[in-house]
Amino acid sequence: MDSEMLSILCTPDTREPLEGASEELLLNVNEKIAQGTVKTAGGTLVSETLEEALVSKDGKKLYPVKNGIPILLA
């Protein structure tokens, strides 16, 4: 993700800054997705693995990036 774009992005609900998710975090989350234990904030089971994602500074929220476009849904 472009660093200039990343510098202006924030979480939609709290306006907390976002940063790129580390490879380690993505591996961990994708493993949990494969196990069927990851859900969205709305309770829907996540089945699609992540190639790229943004994470809130506090590490509590993860937002997927698909085809270079961040999906920032509350």
C-alpha positions as CSV (number, residue, x, y, z in Angstrom):
1,M,0.0,0.0,0.0
2,D,1.2,3.5,-0.9
3,S,2.6,5.2,2.2
4,E,0.9,8.5,1.3
5,M,-2.5,6.8,1.1
6,L,-1.9,4.9,4.3
7,S,-1.1,8.1,6.1
8,I,-4.6,9.5,5.5
9,L,-6.6,6.3,6.2
10,C,-8.2,5.6,9.6
11,T,-10.8,3.3,11.1
12,P,-14.3,4.3,10.1
13,D,-15.8,4.3,13.6
14,T,-13.0,5.6,15.9
15,R,-10.8,7.4,13.4
16,E,-7.8,5.5,14.8
17,P,-4.8,5.4,12.4
18,L,-4.1,2.3,10.4
19,E,-0.9,0.5,9.5
20,G,-0.1,-2.3,7.1
21,A,-0.5,-5.8,8.7
22,S,2.8,-7.7,9.1
23,E,3.4,-11.0,7.3
24,E,3.3,-12.7,10.7
25,L,-0.1,-11.3,11.5
26,L,-1.4,-12.3,8.1
27,L,-0.1,-15.9,8.5
28,N,-1.7,-16.1,11.9
29,V,-5.1,-14.7,10.7
30,N,-5.1,-16.9,7.6
31,E,-4.4,-20.0,9.7
32,K,-7.4,-19.1,11.9
33,I,-9.6,-18.5,8.8
34,A,-8.7,-22.0,7.5
35,Q,-9.7,-23.4,10.9
36,G,-13.1,-21.6,10.6
37,T,-12.6,-19.4,13.7
38,V,-12.6,-15.9,12.2
39,K,-15.8,-13.8,12.0
40,T,-16.5,-10.2,10.9
41,A,-17.7,-7.6,13.4
42,G,-21.2,-8.5,12.2
43,G,-20.7,-12.2,13.1
44,T,-20.3,-13.6,9.5
45,L,-17.7,-16.3,9.2
46,V,-14.7,-15.3,7.1
47,S,-13.8,-17.9,4.5
48,E,-11.5,-15.9,2.1
49,T,-7.8,-15.7,3.1
50,L,-6.1,-12.3,3.2
51,E,-3.2,-11.3,0.9
52,E,-3.0,-7.8,2.4
53,A,-4.7,-6.0,5.3
54,L,-4.6,-2.9,7.4
55,V,-4.7,-3.1,11.2
56,S,-5.6,-0.5,13.7
57,K,-2.8,0.9,15.9
58,D,-4.2,-0.9,18.9
59,G,-4.3,-4.2,17.0
60,K,-8.0,-4.8,17.7
61,K,-9.4,-4.3,14.1
62,L,-8.2,-5.7,10.8
63,Y,-9.4,-4.5,7.5
64,P,-8.8,-6.5,4.2
65,V,-7.2,-4.9,1.2
66,K,-8.5,-6.4,-2.1
67,N,-6.9,-5.6,-5.4
68,G,-5.2,-2.6,-3.7
69,I,-8.4,-1.2,-2.3
70,P,-8.9,-1.1,1.5
71,I,-12.3,-2.3,2.6
72,L,-13.0,0.0,5.5
73,L,-16.4,-1.1,6.7
74,A,-17.4,-0.5,10.3
